[in-house]
Amino acid sequence: MCTFGDLKSIDPSGIQTLMRSCDKNKKTLALKGASEELKDLFFATMPERTAKLLREDMQASGPVRLKEVEEAQQVLITSVKDLA
């Protein structure tokens, strides 16, 4: 079973591929509940402007339900499995 935290073992090019293949809203929700280490990994693979916009979207979205975050993270995990 793969968890969202396991994504930190993916190389930067794999993270870039994942980010390009996922819906922006799902990325925003999934990263909102991620650890700082995982957020930094994702942001490091993005162009600076894109990372800034995603951070702003995360802040602007306000509080979200944990269930919504977990569902968005599961969508990203499913995408990783599909891409593998």
Buried (B, 14 or more C-beta within 10 A) or exposed (E): EEEBEEBBEBEEEBBBBBBEEBEEEBBBBBBBBBEEEBBEBBBEBBEEEEBEBBBEBBEEEEEBEEEBBBEBBBBBBEBBEEEE
